């Protein structure tokens, strides 16, 4: 899963750098990250205000806003790919 830019909320996590109001992956090997909202889901760890994938095999996670889309399940405040 390729890392994507995320809204900046405090210092960017490892593997990211600031561009305007975003944290942008610094390399194609950067781990996927999402804004932290409660405990990080399984396969992720906290880095500042973000949850960062432990490795390239961690499941894709998106912030939960209402019901999770098809192919995802709820884990705390996140939707995790099945």
VENDA-V948725 format. One record per backbone hydrogen bond with DSSP energy under -0.5 kcal/mol. CO is the residue of the C=O (numbers start at 0). NH is the residue of the N-H. If there is no record, write none. Layout:
CO;NH
CO;NH
This chain:
5;22
12;15
14;25
14;26
16;23
18;21
20;7
21;18
21;23
22;5
23;16
26;29
31;52
33;50
40;43
42;53
44;51
46;49
48;35
49;46
49;51
50;33
51;44
54;57
59;80
61;78
62;64
68;71
70;81
72;79
74;77
76;63
77;74
77;79
78;61
79;72
